[in-house]
Amino acid sequence: MTKEDKQIHFEEAFKRLEKIVGNLESGDLSLEESMKLFEEGIGLTEACKTRLDDAEKKIQLLLKNSDGKLSLEDKD
């Protein structure tokens, strides 16, 4: 993950991805514009995945029980 990826919040990246998908689905863009948005979307997807993976790891650490085993029960 680049320094720039770390600076973008997950929610911001996700909203931008939604906007990109909408623009691509509209079919009103040139090939060049579509490719540019697609590339941006791939980068945002990778940044979001990294954020989600990091959050999952943190949650797993927090859910370890006293004997060091993971307790992955629903915490509703």
WOKASUL-V156012 format. One line per field, one symbol per residue. ss: DSSP state (H for helix, E for strand, - for the rest). phi: phi as a letter, one per 30 degrees, with the letter a starting at -180 (. if undefined). A space follows every 10 residues. Layout:
ss = ???
phi = ???
//
This chain:
ss = --HHHHH--H HHHHHHHHHH HHHHHH---- HHHHHHHHHH HHHHHHHHHH HHHHHHHHHH HH-E-----E ------
phi = .dedddddde dddddddedd eeddddiccd eddddddddd dddddddddd dddddddddd ddcdddcidd ccddcd
//
